Amino acid sequence: MEMIKRSIWLVLGLLLAIILVACGSTSTSGSSGPYGVSNTSATPTATSASNTGETSGSSGAPCGRYCTGATPTTKASGSSVSIKTATATINGKPVTILTNTQGVTLYYRTIDSASSVCSGGCASAWPPLLSTSVPASSTSLPGKLTVQATANGSQVEYNGHPLYTYSGDSAAGQTNGECVGGIWLVATTSLASGNANQNTCSGGY
């Protein structure tokens, strides 16, 4: 009788040990909390601004068809930037225009001011001409080159007009940006300072 009791207790002890081992080995994959619940949380998916279908400039307002929402890819170098000149036909007349080092046409925007320039999304279509110092000129210019701090950085100006290139020009000498939006004009060597002497798209040069 005593042997039967011992056998029963032995069997119960073995069953209890098996249950405890089974419970202790149960776990979830990955990092678990104190209650066996995984602490791994889902990473939120950010909504890209480009998926909204609306493009905005630095002010947050829609840019329209004259700019994009992409970050502008511009270069600034005090040693490599220089201003050249070239002859182009604008409104049926030959004029001397300003170009960058690669011979790409330079433009100015008639609505630019000391406190407002084409920046942010707008500058994706109209990359500003940036330089850490006043660039050299390949020829003598009647106007003055300067560098001013704008929203784009250290931007080159000619007679006070911030200068830009145009993403629609794919080769040197092209002037596809002339009169775009009625506010973009090719920068010529005769470009005067101030707004009063700015050429208009209808008036020619």
C-alpha positions in Angstrom: 0.0 0.0 0.0 2.8 2.4 0.9 4.5 1.6 -2.4 1.3 2.5 -4.3 1.1 5.9 -2.6 4.7 6.7 -3.4 4.1 5.7 -7.1 1.1 8.0 -7.2 3.0 11.0 -5.8 5.9 10.3 -8.1 3.6 10.3 -11.1 1.9 13.6 -10.0 5.3 15.1 -9.5 6.4 14.2 -13.0 3.1 15.6 -14.5 3.6 18.9 -12.5 7.2 19.2 -13.8 6.1 18.6 -17.4 3.4 21.3 -17.1 5.8 23.8 -15.6 8.4 23.2 -18.3 5.8 23.5 -21.1 4.6 26.9 -19.7 8.1 28.3 -19.3 9.1 27.5 -22.8 6.2 29.3 -24.4 7.3 32.7 -25.8 6.6 35.0 -28.7 9.0 35.9 -31.4 11.0 39.1 -31.1 11.2 41.2 -28.0 8.5 40.5 -25.4 7.2 42.4 -22.5 6.7 41.2 -19.0 3.4 39.5 -19.9 4.6 37.7 -23.0 3.3 40.4 -25.4 5.7 41.6 -28.0 6.8 45.2 -27.5 7.5 45.6 -31.2 5.2 48.4 -32.6 4.4 49.0 -36.2 6.4 51.8 -37.9 4.0 54.5 -39.2 4.2 55.2 -42.9 4.8 58.8 -43.6 2.6 60.5 -46.3 4.7 62.0 -49.0 3.7 65.5 -50.0 4.1 64.5 -53.6 1.2 62.1 -53.2 -1.2 64.8 -52.4 -1.2 66.1 -56.0 -0.4 69.7 -54.9 2.9 71.3 -55.3 4.0 74.2 -53.0 6.8 76.6 -52.9 8.7 77.9 -49.8 5.7 79.9 -48.7 3.4 76.9 -48.7 1.3 78.3 -51.5 0.8 76.4 -54.8 3.5 77.2 -57.3 1.4 76.5 -60.4 3.1 75.4 -63.6 6.3 77.4 -63.2 7.9 75.3 -60.4 7.9 71.9 -58.8 7.9 70.7 -55.3 11.3 68.9 -55.5 14.3 70.2 -53.6 16.3 72.4 -55.9 19.7 71.1 -57.0 22.0 74.1 -57.1 25.7 74.5 -56.7 27.6 77.2 -55.0 31.3 77.6 -55.6 33.3 80.8 -55.3 36.1 79.6 -57.5 34.2 77.8 -60.4 31.4 80.3 -61.0 32.0 82.9 -63.7 29.8 85.1 -65.9 30.1 84.9 -69.7 28.3 86.7 -72.5 26.8 85.4 -75.7 24.7 86.8 -78.5 21.1 85.6 -78.8 18.0 86.7 -80.7 15.2 87.9 -78.5 12.0 89.2 -80.0 13.6 89.2 -83.4 16.6 91.4 -82.2 20.2 90.3 -81.5 21.2 91.1 -77.9 24.1 90.3 -75.7 23.0 88.1 -72.8 24.6 86.8 -69.6 25.4 83.2 -69.2 27.0 81.0 -66.6 30.3 79.1 -66.8 28.8 76.5 -69.1 27.2 79.0 -71.4 23.7 78.4 -70.1 21.4 81.5 -70.3 20.8 83.5 -67.1 17.4 85.0 -66.3 15.9 87.4 -63.8 12.4 87.6 -62.4 10.6 90.9 -62.6 8.7 90.5 -59.3 11.8 89.7 -57.2 12.5 92.1 -54.3 15.0 92.5 -51.5 12.8 90.3 -49.3 11.3 87.9 -51.9 13.0 85.7 -54.4 12.2 82.5 -56.3 13.1 79.9 -53.7 11.9 76.5 -52.5 9.8 74.7 -55.1 10.1 77.6 -57.5 13.9 77.2 -57.5 13.5 73.6 -58.8 12.4 75.0 -62.2 14.6 78.1 -61.9 17.9 77.2 -60.1 19.5 80.3 -58.6 23.1 81.1 -59.5 25.0 80.8 -56.3 28.5 81.7 -55.4 30.5 82.2 -52.2 32.2 85.3 -53.7 31.6 87.8 -56.5 32.2 85.8 -59.8 34.6 86.9 -62.4 33.4 88.0 -65.8 35.0 86.9 -69.1 34.4 90.3 -70.6 33.9 93.8 -69.3 30.3 94.4 -68.3 28.5 97.7 -68.2 26.7 96.6 -65.0 27.8 95.4 -61.6 28.0 91.9 -60.3 27.4 91.3 -56.6 26.5 88.5 -54.2 23.6 88.9 -51.8 22.3 86.7 -49.1 18.8 85.4 -50.1 16.5 82.6 -49.2 18.6 80.5 -51.6 22.0 81.3 -50.1 24.7 83.5 -51.5 23.0 84.4 -54.8 24.7 86.3 -57.7 23.0 89.5 -58.8 23.5 91.8 -61.8 22.7 95.4 -61.1 20.6 94.2 -58.2 18.7 91.5 -60.0 19.1 88.0 -58.7 20.1 85.6 -61.5 18.8 82.2 -62.3 19.0 79.5 -64.9 16.0 77.7 -66.4 15.4 73.9 -66.2 13.7 74.1 -69.6 17.0 75.0 -71.3 18.8 71.8 -72.2 21.8 73.4 -74.0 23.9 76.5 -74.0 22.4 79.4 -75.9 18.8 78.4 -75.5 16.3 81.0 -74.2 13.2 78.9 -73.6 12.6 80.8 -70.3 12.0 84.1 -72.0 8.6 85.5 -70.9 7.5 82.4 -69.0 4.6 83.4 -66.8 5.1 87.0 -68.0 7.6 87.5 -65.3 10.8 85.8 -66.4 13.2 87.5 -68.8 16.6 86.9 -70.2 19.3 88.8 -68.4 21.1 91.1 -70.9 24.2 93.1 -70.3 22.0 96.3 -70.7 19.8 95.3 -67.8 19.5 98.3 -65.6 19.0 98.4 -61.8 15.5 98.9 -60.3 12.1 98.1 -61.7 11.5 101.1 -63.8 13.9 100.1 -66.6 13.0 96.4 -66.8 12.1 95.2 -70.2 8.7 93.7 -70.8 7.7 90.7 -72.9 5.6 92.8 -75.2 8.1 95.6 -75.6 11.2 93.6 -76.6 14.8 94.8 -76.1 
